[in-house]
Amino acid sequence: MLFRVGHDVRYEIIVDAPNAKEAEKIAEDFPYEEWVFRYTSNEDVVAMEEDPRNPNPSS
């Protein structure tokens, strides 16, 4: 049986800036590998086809 598994990763960094626009500019210069916080914010598993041995596993 095939499954598509995906997860969204959220990256966060804290920067000192005079305003939000400047904070965005500063953050753009940092590669994601250097960002301080990262965690999975959403994960999903979707069946791509039915299992021929058990096409309706909920019953």
C-alpha positions as YAML, in Angstrom:
chain: A
units: angstrom
residues:
- id: 1
  name: MET
  ca: [0.00, 0.00, 0.00]
- id: 2
  name: LEU
  ca: [1.32, 3.45, -0.84]
- id: 3
  name: PHE
  ca: [1.13, 6.43, 1.50]
- id: 4
  name: ARG
  ca: [2.07, 10.04, 0.93]
- id: 5
  name: VAL
  ca: [3.61, 11.41, 4.12]
- id: 6
  name: GLY
  ca: [4.29, 15.11, 4.49]
- id: 7
  name: HIS
  ca: [5.16, 17.55, 7.21]
- id: 8
  name: ASP
  ca: [5.43, 21.30, 7.38]
- id: 9
  name: VAL
  ca: [8.42, 22.65, 9.25]
- id: 10
  name: ARG
  ca: [8.22, 26.06, 10.87]
- id: 11
  name: TYR
  ca: [11.46, 28.00, 11.21]
- id: 12
  name: GLU
  ca: [11.80, 30.85, 13.69]
- id: 13
  name: ILE
  ca: [14.55, 33.27, 14.55]
- id: 14
  name: ILE
  ca: [14.61, 36.23, 16.91]
- id: 15
  name: VAL
  ca: [16.18, 39.40, 15.49]
- id: 16
  name: ASP
  ca: [16.69, 42.84, 16.94]
- id: 17
  name: ALA
  ca: [15.29, 45.44, 14.51]
- id: 18
  name: PRO
  ca: [13.64, 48.87, 14.67]
- id: 19
  name: ASN
  ca: [10.51, 47.67, 12.82]
- id: 20
  name: ALA
  ca: [8.87, 44.64, 11.18]
- id: 21
  name: LYS
  ca: [10.12, 45.50, 7.69]
- id: 22
  name: GLU
  ca: [13.72, 45.65, 8.86]
- id: 23
  name: ALA
  ca: [13.24, 42.41, 10.82]
- id: 24
  name: GLU
  ca: [12.14, 40.67, 7.60]
- id: 25
  name: LYS
  ca: [15.20, 42.00, 5.76]
- id: 26
  name: ILE
  ca: [17.54, 40.80, 8.49]
- id: 27
  name: ALA
  ca: [15.90, 37.37, 8.62]
- id: 28
  name: GLU
  ca: [16.18, 36.95, 4.83]
- id: 29
  name: ASP
  ca: [19.98, 37.07, 5.14]
- id: 30
  name: PHE
  ca: [20.09, 34.03, 7.46]
- id: 31
  name: PRO
  ca: [20.06, 30.57, 5.85]
- id: 32
  name: TYR
  ca: [17.48, 28.25, 7.43]
- id: 33
  name: GLU
  ca: [20.26, 26.05, 8.83]
- id: 34
  name: GLU
  ca: [21.18, 28.93, 11.15]
- id: 35
  name: TRP
  ca: [17.68, 29.66, 12.40]
- id: 36
  name: VAL
  ca: [17.32, 28.88, 16.10]
- id: 37
  name: PHE
  ca: [13.90, 27.24, 16.32]
- id: 38
  name: ARG
  ca: [12.43, 24.64, 14.00]
- id: 39
  name: TYR
  ca: [9.66, 22.17, 14.60]
- id: 40
  name: THR
  ca: [7.02, 20.26, 12.72]
- id: 41
  name: SER
  ca: [3.85, 22.31, 12.71]
- id: 42
  name: ASN
  ca: [1.70, 19.92, 10.71]
- id: 43
  name: GLU
  ca: [1.99, 16.32, 9.57]
- id: 44
  name: ASP
  ca: [-0.29, 14.30, 7.36]
- id: 45
  name: VAL
  ca: [-0.42, 10.75, 6.07]
- id: 46
  name: VAL
  ca: [-2.67, 10.08, 3.10]
- id: 47
  name: ALA
  ca: [-3.34, 6.66, 1.61]
- id: 48
  name: MET
  ca: [-2.74, 6.76, -2.13]
- id: 49
  name: GLU
  ca: [-4.61, 3.54, -2.85]
- id: 50
  name: GLU
  ca: [-6.73, 0.99, -1.01]
- id: 51
  name: ASP
  ca: [-5.12, -2.04, 0.54]
- id: 52
  name: PRO
  ca: [-6.28, -4.97, -1.60]
- id: 53
  name: ARG
  ca: [-6.17, -7.25, 1.43]
- id: 54
  name: ASN
  ca: [-8.37, -4.97, 3.52]
- id: 55
  name: PRO
  ca: [-10.05, -2.31, 1.34]
- id: 56
  name: ASN
  ca: [-12.22, -0.99, 4.19]
- id: 57
  name: PRO
  ca: [-10.11, -1.18, 7.39]
- id: 58
  name: SER
  ca: [-12.64, 0.71, 9.51]
- id: 59
  name: SER
  ca: [-15.23, -2.08, 9.34]
...
